[in-house]
């Protein structure tokens, strides 16, 4: 396939046509041709990134000019554009703003790097590193670094580009490193990210001397404990010491915390193995989820399903049903009550704005109260701080979809899809993500088929025929039914 063959038009339709033509690749070819195709596609990816940069800058210039004619204050012109770019790229608003900044740097101050990107002789990551390392320079010095590296970029690795650009920036401006360090120190932070197998990674971004001192202290004391006969590994000891020192506890597993555990009644009672979920961390196998519940010593005074205490750990059990029904609140209230705020955070998980995975910071009305929006789960969503401000800017709107595919009413389950409309008229949907992932149930065979007749001859335990039964959930403090759940038993 000739990737360089001209298209009739080169606009959004033409680009879509190119994507369709790429479907032809992947057939049987000799090894040399396969390598050539891979190399050509890599150049195409870089050229597409350069084209995105040019289109992005043109979009910003047009937006700023239009808003200037409309009398928008200079400080407000172009606000929210990073969010729109993130949506178009199916990425977060933070990445959208980062791509906007990279595009402006490439077009306005790094023309040689942009030319290499257009020709496919440097990757988008390499161009990003060059832009990052020269960000502290004034525009003239930045163009000088760009020109100095122009003849070498095609043969340099991203790491080499990063080192060379940093060295040149330091040579041109001896204060550049000090400014970089000040910016980096101001950006110090601690973050947490979920990891596989119900683990979490807590990361501290610190000045190098502090990071090295912290690690060395943990390592020294872990080695001392190991030498004294502790059977844990060095890594385990360092992790436990890390937790103990930060929390002030004498044991790594005695940290005061509330754990929100979302699980179905069937999983709780051991009738099925639908995975549970720890909001903010992801799925949890049914067995460990039940172990968490069984590890709690007793129920609170207000009965099953509330906060329960085990040592200094708190477990909040949150149950779901098949459609996720919730209790509505008074629509005349403007602020969300605590119970509804908690429900929104568990239901949405992260910011509800399309393609955003930031933590929820605000409880938002999809349709604002001033426009008649109600304070209900149906009209509520969890948003990060940035997107709660973005949706309030001119040209942005949001609404709920009142019916889902298949005729199910979203109002019935209080889990509507939110549709966001951008200033350019584009629409982006954001359905409620499932908290508990379920596999589809196998369909029963047609009674008239031979397979169904064979199944009817098997013992009851081997059939897929279903029957309903009622299960009492006992209050452990008084040993009497606190609730009765009707379950669908599969034998």
N, C-alpha and C positions, 0 to 999 in steps of 0.2 A: 504493500500500500504506500502510495506517495503522499506523505504528510504535508508536503510543500505545494501540492496542487492548489491553484487559486479557487476561491469560492466566489459565487455570484455576488454576494453581499457579505460584508464583515461588520455586522451589528449583532445584537443579541440572538437574532434568528440564525445568522451565519455561524456564530459560535456553537449554537445548539446543533446545527448541521454537522459541524466538525466533530462534536461529541458522538453523533450517530455514526459517522464514518469510522471512528475509532473502534466501534464494535467489530469491525472486520478483522482486527488484529487478534492474535491468539491461536491461529490455525497452525497446522504442521509446516514448519520451515526448517531449513538446515541451521546448524548452530551459529554459523557466521551471520546469517541473516537475522537470527534472533537477537544476537548481541547488537547489531546495527539498529534494530527496532527499539531495543531498550535504551540505547544512547540517544536516539532521535526523540523518544518520549521524554527523556530527562531534559533535553534542550527545550522541548515544547512546554514542560512544566515551568521552567525558568522564564521563557518568553511570555507565558500566560501571567506569571507573577508581575513581570514588568508592565504588561498591558493593564493589569488590575491597578497598578500604581498610577499610571497615567490617567485612567478613567476616574480613579478616586480623587485625584487632584482636580480634574476638570469638574467633577461633581461638587467639590467643596467651593471652588471659585464661583460656580453658578449659584450655589446656595447663598454664599456670603453676599454676592452682588444683588440677588433678589431681596434678601433681608435688609440690606443697606437702603435700597430703594423704598422699602416698606417702613423705614424709620426705626428698625430694631437697633438698640444700643450696640456699640461695637463689641463690648464684652460678651454679649449674648449671641452674636452671629455665629452660626455653625454649631451651636450647642445641640447635642443629641444626634449629630451626624455619625459619631462613632457607634452608637447603638444601632442605627440603620445599617451601617456597613457590617456590623457583627451579625445581624439578622440575615443579610444577603449572603454572607459567607457561611452561615449556619454555625456561628461561633458566639462566644460570650461578648458582651459589650466591652469588656476590658481588652480583649484581643482585637475587637473592631477598632477601638481607639488607637491601639498600638500599630495596627496596619495603616491607619490614617496618618499617624506620625511618620512611619517609615516611608510612605508614599510621598509625603511632602519633602522629606529629606532627600530622597532619591531624585525627584524631579527638580527641586530648587537648588540643591547644594552638592549632589553627588552624580553629576551627569556621566562620568566615565563608568562608574559602577552600574548605573542604569543601562548604559550601552552594552556592557558585558551581560547583564541579566537578559536584555532583549535578544542578544545573540545566543543565549544559552550556554555561555562559557563560565558563568558563575551561578551558584545556587541561590535561592532566596534566603537560605540560612546564612550563607557567607555574606551576602549583602546586608542582612540584618545585623550581623556582628560588626561589620565595618561602620555601619551607621551608629550602633550603640557605643563603640569605643571612641568615636569622634564627636559624640553629642555635647561634650563639655567645651568644644572649641567654638570660636566665632565663625561665621559663614566663610570668610576668606581663607582661614587656616584649614577649615574642613575641605574646601575645594582643593587646596594644595595637597593634602594627604590623598585625596581621591585621584589627583593627577599623578602623584608620585607612584602610586600602586597600580596604575592603569595597565602598564606593560606586563605586570607579574600576576595579575588576578587569575588569569586563565589556568595557571599552573600551580596555584596555591590551594592548600587545604583550608577549611574553615578555621582550624586552630591557628594556622600560620597567618591567615588574614587578621585574626583577632590580636595576636601578639605584635604583628607589624604595625597595625593601626594604633595600638596602645603606645608602643614605643615612639612612634612619630608624633602622636598627640602630646606626649610628655616632653619631647625635644622642642616642639613648637611653643609650648606653654608650660613652663615649669610649675605653674600653679594648678595645672589641670588635674593632677593626681590628688591634690589636696581637696579640690572641689568634688572630685569623684568620691573620695572617702567621706566627705561631709554628707554628700547625698546618700551614700550607702548606709552610713551610720544612722541617719535620720529614718531610714527605711527598715531598721531592725524590727524583728517581730517573731512571734511564735505562732505556728499554724498546726493544724491537725488534719490528716487525711485518712479515710478508711483504706484498709489493706485487705488482701484475701484472708480467708479463714478466720473471720471475726477479729482481726487485729487492727491496730491503728498506729500511724506514724506521727509522732509529735516532733516537729522540726523547729529549731531555733536559728534564725538568721542573725548572727552576731559579728561584731568586729573580731578579726582573726585571733588576736591575743586572748580575748575572752573565750572564744570557742575552743582554742587549744588548751587553755587552763581548765576549762570545765571537763573536757574529755580526759585530760591527764589525771585529774583528781579522781574521777570515777574509775579509771583504769588502775591507778595505784591502789586504791582501797579494795577493788575487786581482786586484784592479785594477792593482797594481804589476806583477805578472807579465804581465798583458794588455798594459800599456803597453810592456813590454820586448820584446814580439813573440810571446808565447805564443799559439798558434792556438786553444787551448781557450776555450770560452765562460766567462763569469764564474761561472755556476752550476757548471759542470764543475770549474773551478779551486777553488772553495770546497769542493766535495765531496771533491776529491783532497787538498786541504790538511787537511781535517778528518780524513781517514783517516791521512794521514802523521803528523800531530801526535799522534794518539792511540796509534798503533802504534809510532812511532819508526822507521818505514821511510822510505827515500828515494824509494820509488815506491809509488803507491797499489795496485798489483797484486802486491806482494811481501809479503803479510801471512801470517805463520805461522798456519795453521789446518788443521783436519781437516774435510774435506767428506765427508759420508756421502751416497753416490749410490746410489739403489735403482733397478735396471733389470733388464729381462728379458734372457736370453741372446740372443734374436732381435734386440733393439734394439742390444745391444753389437756383434753381428756384422753389422749392417746388413741383416738379413733381413726386418725389419719396422720400423714407425715407432711402436710403442707408446710413449707418453710415459713418461719416467723420473720420479723424484721426489726432491727434496731435502727430507729430514725437517725439519719445522718451517717450511718455506717453500713447499711445494706442488709442482705438476707442472712438469716441465722438458721442452721438446720434444726429440724423439729426436736431432735433429742436434746441438744444443748439448751434449747429454749425451755423445754420442760424441766431440765435440771435447774435452770435459773429460778423457775417458779417454785420447784420443790425445795430449793435451798432457802426459801423464805420461811421464817418460823411460824408466823401466825397472821391472822387477818386483823385489820384495824377495827376501830369501834364502829365504823360505818359500813362494815360488811365486805363481801367479796367484791373484788374489782377495784378497790381504792388503793391508797398507798399502804405498803406493808414494809415492815422493818426487819432487817437481819443484821445484827451488829450495828454498824453505822452506814449500811448501804440501804437504799430505798429502791423499790421496784414498783413501777407504775404499769399495771397491765391494761392494755387497750385492746378490746376485742373488735373483730369485724364480722360482718355478715356478707352474703353473696352480692349485695348491691351497695353496700357501704352507707346505709341510711344513718343520718345524724339527727339530733334534736334541734329544731329551729329556735331562734332567740327572738326577743322583742324587736320588730323591725323599726321601732321608733328610736331605738338607742343608736347613738353615733359611734361610740367607742365599743370595741369588741370586748365582751366579758372574758374573764380568764379561761373558762372552760372552752369557749369558742376559739380563743387564740391558740390554746394548746391543740385543739383539733385541726386547725389550719396548718400548723407546723408539722404535725404528724402526717396529715393527708398529702400536703404538697411536697414535703421533704426538703426541697431547696427552693430558691427563688422561682416563681411560676412563670416569669418572663421567658419567652421562647429562647432556647439554647443557652440559658444562663444557669450555672450550677453554684452560684454564690449562696452563702447562708441567708436564711430569712431574717430580716431585721425589722420589717414593718408589716402590720396587718392592714391590708388595703381593701377598700371597696372597689369592685370592678367597675360598677356604675356609681359615681360619687353620690354622696348624700344630697348635695345641692341639686342634683338632677333627678332625685327621687329614688336613689338606690337604697336598698334595705340592708340592715345590719344582720345578715344571715350567712350561714355557711355557703349557700348557693351564690351569694353575691360577694363572697369574701375570697381573698387569695393572699398568700404570703409572698412578699417581694423583698429584694435587697434594697438598701438605702438608695443606691443609684437609680434603679428602675422605678422606685416609687416617685422620684423626682422627674424622671424622663417622661413617664406617661402623663404628667401634668403639664408638659410643655405644649405650646401651640401646634396644632396639626396632628397630635397623637390622640387616639381614642381607643377604648376597649369596651367589649360587650361580651355577654354570655350567650352561648348557643343553647336554645331552649329544647332541642330534640336531637337525639343521637341517631346514628345509622341503625336501621332495624326497628325504628319506631319507639325505642325506649325513651321515656322522658327524663331529661337530666334533672329536672326539678324533683322528681321522685327520689333520686338517690343523693340529692344535694351535692353532686359532683359534676358541675357543668364544664364544658370546654370554653376557655376564654379565647376570644379572637382579638388580636391587637392590630390596629390600623395605623400605619406610619404616615408622615406628612406627604410621601410620594404616592399614597394610595395603595400600597402593598398590604396584604393581609397575611398574618401569621397565626396559626392556631396553636393552642397549648392545652391539650387534654390533661385531665388529672392522671398522674402516673399511678399504676397499681402499687400499693404498698406490699401486698403479698402476691408473689408470682405463682400462678396455678397452671398446671398442664391441663389441656383440654381432656375431658373425660372421653373414653372410647365409646363410639356409637354402637348401639345394640344391633345385631344382624336382623335382617328382614325375617319375620316368623315363617315365611314360606320357603326359605332357602334350606338347603341341606345342612348348612353350618348351624342354623338355629335348631333344627331337629336333633342334631348331634349333641348340642349343648343341653337340650332338655333332658337328655338321658344321663347326664353327669350328676354326681352328688351335689347337694345344695351349696356346699362350701365352694365348689368350683364354678358355679354359675355366675353370670353378671347380673342376674335378676336382682331387683332392689326391693327393699321393704323399709318402712319408716318405723322408728321407735323413739321413745321419749327418755331422756336422761336427766336425772336430777343432779344439780350442782349443789353440794352441801356446804353450809357455813361451818368451818372447822371449830368455831368457838362454841356452837350450840348443837352441832351434828343434826341439823334439820335442813330440808330443802330451802335454798334461798332463791333458786330460779330453776325453771324447767326448760330445756332446750330440745326442740324436735329435730332429730338428725336423720339424714338419709343414709342408711346402712347398705354397704355393697357386699355384705356377706362375711 
